């Protein structure tokens, strides 16, 4: 099974900074229809800060393709968590901060892991999102991307799939889950105030989560 190294994870985080910068206006436009019109702005700011923080911690760090920074998975994910909590506004900061904090607490490996452990960590992170947001699948949130993706990832991991196969299976379900939010009525968050008027719009958090999984499938495989 392909191993996910700490340098690959740093590459993933740096790529997310680029992806959210490129999609800043699109995500903000989606959020303007059913939210506070700041989702793209917040993610761009947050992951740009993550990138800067990892670069700033270069002294004594480990050289990798993404630069230098924290030299263990636990310290890296904790750095991401604390940075997002400090820099991302709204619910997204708390939810994503919790996602990466739960991962940092659950990770057992130091500098490389297999696909099965990666799925387990994503599951722990999403449990944190559920706990923090008090949401379930079908509420028109990022969980409508993450939970279908995790089911597919788990099935692929149980079947002995490679890391690339695990992430590809997750991405397929993530995209389907994201697209399904368009026909849902929002039951959580600011969008829930719109009631039936939230139907017909993609959930911004579901879209940004799909971008996160897509980038993982491209980088971590």
C-alpha positions in Angstrom: 0.0 0.0 0.0 1.3 3.5 -0.9 2.6 5.3 2.2 1.5 8.8 3.0 4.6 10.7 4.2 4.7 13.9 6.3 6.2 15.6 3.3 3.2 14.6 1.2 0.8 15.9 3.8 2.7 19.2 3.8 2.4 19.2 0.0 -1.4 18.7 0.4 -1.7 21.6 2.8 0.3 23.9 0.5 -1.9 22.8 -2.4 -5.0 23.5 -0.4 -3.7 27.1 0.1 -3.5 27.4 -3.7 -6.9 25.7 -4.3 -8.8 27.9 -1.9 -7.1 31.0 -3.3 -8.1 30.0 -6.8 -11.7 29.2 -5.7 -12.1 32.1 -3.3 -14.6 34.0 -5.5 -16.5 30.9 -6.4 -16.9 29.7 -2.8 -17.9 33.2 -1.7 -20.4 33.5 -4.5 -22.0 30.2 -3.4 -22.1 31.4 0.2 -23.6 34.8 -0.8 -26.7 32.9 -1.9 -27.4 31.1 1.4 -24.8 32.2 4.0 -22.6 35.2 5.0 -20.8 35.6 1.7 -17.4 34.9 3.3 -16.7 31.2 3.0 -14.1 31.6 0.2 -12.5 34.6 1.8 -12.2 32.7 5.1 -10.7 29.6 3.7 -8.2 31.5 1.6 -7.1 33.5 4.6 -7.0 30.4 6.8 -5.0 28.1 4.6 -2.7 31.0 3.5 -2.0 31.4 7.2 -1.4 27.6 7.6 1.2 27.8 4.8 2.9 30.8 6.3 3.0 29.1 9.8 4.6 25.9 8.4 7.2 28.0 6.6 7.8 30.1 9.7 8.5 27.0 11.7 11.3 26.0 9.3 14.0 26.4 11.9 14.8 22.9 13.1 12.1 21.4 10.8 12.4 18.6 8.3 13.1 19.5 4.7 10.5 18.2 2.3 8.9 19.0 -1.0 6.5 21.4 0.6 9.3 23.1 2.5 10.1 22.8 6.1 7.9 22.8 9.2 6.6 20.6 12.0 8.4 17.2 12.0 5.7 14.8 13.1 2.1 14.3 12.0 0.7 15.2 15.5 2.6 18.5 15.6 1.8 19.3 12.0 -2.0 18.7 12.4 -2.1 20.6 15.7 -0.4 23.6 14.0 -3.0 23.5 11.2 -5.8 23.3 13.8 -4.6 26.2 15.9 -3.9 28.3 12.9 -7.4 27.8 11.4 -9.1 28.4 14.7 -7.3 31.8 15.0 -7.7 32.9 11.4 -10.9 31.5 9.9 -14.1 33.3 10.9 -17.6 31.9 11.3 -18.5 28.3 11.9 -15.9 27.1 9.4 -13.0 28.0 11.7 -14.4 26.0 14.6 -15.4 23.1 12.4 -12.1 22.8 10.5 -10.1 23.5 13.6 -11.8 20.7 15.4 -11.3 18.4 12.3 -7.6 18.8 12.4 -7.3 18.8 16.2 -9.1 15.5 16.4 -6.7 14.1 13.7 -3.7 15.4 15.7 -4.9 13.6 18.8 -5.6 10.3 17.0 -2.6 9.9 14.8 -0.3 7.1 15.9 2.4 7.4 13.2 5.2 10.0 13.2 6.2 10.5 9.6 4.4 8.1 7.4 1.1 6.1 7.4 -0.8 3.8 5.1 -4.2 4.4 3.5 -6.1 2.6 6.3 -4.7 4.9 9.0 -5.5 7.9 6.8 -9.1 6.9 6.5 -9.2 6.3 10.3 -7.9 9.8 10.9 -10.4 11.4 8.5 -13.1 9.5 10.4 -11.9 10.9 13.7 -11.9 14.4 12.2 -15.4 14.1 10.8 -16.6 12.8 14.2 -15.3 16.1 15.6 -17.2 18.1 12.9 -20.4 16.2 13.8 -20.0 16.9 17.5 -19.1 20.5 17.0 -21.8 21.3 14.5 -24.6 19.1 15.9 -25.4 18.1 12.2 -26.2 14.9 10.4 -26.1 13.7 6.8 -28.9 15.3 4.9 -28.8 18.6 6.8 -27.1 20.3 3.8 -23.6 20.7 5.3 -20.1 19.6 4.7 -21.1 16.3 6.2 -23.0 15.5 3.0 -19.7 15.4 1.2 -17.6 13.8 4.0 -19.8 10.9 5.2 -20.5 9.4 1.7 -16.8 9.8 1.0 -15.7 8.0 4.2 -18.1 5.1 3.5 -16.4 4.5 0.1 -12.9 5.0 1.5 -13.7 2.5 4.3 -14.9 -0.1 1.8 -11.9 0.4 -0.4 -9.5 0.1 2.6 -11.3 -3.1 3.8 -10.9 -4.6 0.3 -7.1 -4.0 0.4 -7.1 -1.0 -2.0 -4.0 1.2 -2.4 -4.0 4.7 -0.9 -4.8 6.0 -4.4 -7.7 3.6 -4.9 -9.0 4.5 -1.4 -8.9 8.2 -2.1 -10.3 7.9 -5.6 -13.3 5.9 -4.3 -13.8 8.6 -1.7 -13.7 11.4 -4.2 -16.4 9.8 -6.4 -18.8 9.6 -3.5 -17.7 13.1 -2.3 -18.7 14.6 -5.6 -22.1 12.8 -5.6 -22.7 14.0 -2.0 -21.7 17.5 -2.8 -24.0 17.7 -5.8 -26.9 16.2 -3.8 -26.9 19.2 -1.5 -28.4 21.4 -4.3 -31.8 19.7 -3.8 -31.7 19.7 0.0 -33.3 22.1 2.4 -30.7 23.5 4.9 -31.4 22.4 8.5 -28.3 23.8 10.1 -26.3 27.0 10.1 -27.2 30.4 8.6 -28.7 28.7 5.5 -31.4 27.1 7.6 -32.9 30.5 8.2 -33.9 30.5 4.5 -36.0 27.4 4.8 -37.3 26.3 1.4 -35.4 29.1 -0.3 -32.1 27.2 0.4 -33.2 24.5 -2.1 -31.5 24.9 -5.4 -28.1 26.0 -4.1 -25.0 23.9 -3.5 -23.8 24.1 0.1 -20.5 26.0 0.2 -19.0 23.8 2.9 -19.9 20.7 0.9 -18.1 22.2 -2.1 -15.0 23.2 -0.1 -14.8 19.8 1.5 -15.0 18.1 -1.9 -12.1 20.3 -3.0 -10.2 19.2 0.1 -10.8 15.5 -0.8 -10.0 16.0 -4.5 -6.7 17.6 -3.6 -5.9 14.8 -1.2 -6.6 12.3 -4.0 -4.2 14.1 -6.3 -1.4 14.6 -3.7 -1.5 11.9 -1.1 -1.9 8.9 -3.5 
